[in-house]
Structures are given as C-alpha cells and as structure tokens.
Amino acid sequence: RVERLKNVRWQHRELPESVAEACSPQELEFYRKYDQLLTKHMSKHEGIGHDLTLDILPPDDNFVAVRVVRDAGMQLFSSGPLGLHEGACLRLPADEAQPFLISGVLKLDNRKEFI
C-alpha cells in the first residue's frame, strides 16, 4: 500500500479524497511526510529546483530547442561561451536554458533547425 501511495503522489500531486478515506492514520502520516520530503527535494532553495512530477516519463534527452527572442549578449554555458542574439535557434541543456526561458530571453522552439 505504501508503494501505491507513492505512485499517487507522483501522478496526482495531492491525495485524492477517495484515496484518503480508504487510508489508515499511519498511511496518511506516511503520505504527508513523503509529500514533504519530495517537495523539499524538488524545491529551488533546498533541492534540485525542478518539479520531477511534471512528466510521467523521463525526457528523451536533457536538451531543449530554443529561439532567442531578446538579445542577451554573450553568456557562459557548460559547453562554453555562446552569443544569445535575437532570432538565433539553439539547442541548450534544459537546466541552463530555464532561467533565460523564465526571463523571456528564450522561447521554446519545436522546429528542428539549430545553429
């Protein structure tokens, strides 16, 4: 039953009422602690800074296709310096692209043309 509760947390992010009604007090306590632990692990300040429950399947690779929508000049990535110039199509590590996606410098691009 513990494994089922873990799966519920990964799939639903919260305990559905119908499941909670069927749980013992100990199971509810386990779920609460497991939820706190997982949330802490995924948090930006105490963990990895990425919600692992967004996708049920792991990504095919750790790179994303992006288009530069606002110039940001030269930036340092794990592969080395790279110019983020408006209109450029790039393939970047997802974790390194994320701050630029949030700030609006980059936009996800589903096309397959890259520089």
ABEGO torsion letter per residue (X at the ends): XAAAAAAAAAAAGBBBAAAAAABBAAAAAAAAAAAAAAAAAABAAABAGBBAAABABBBABABBBBBBABBAEBBBBAAEBBBBBBGBBBBBBAAAAAAAAAAGABBBBABABBX
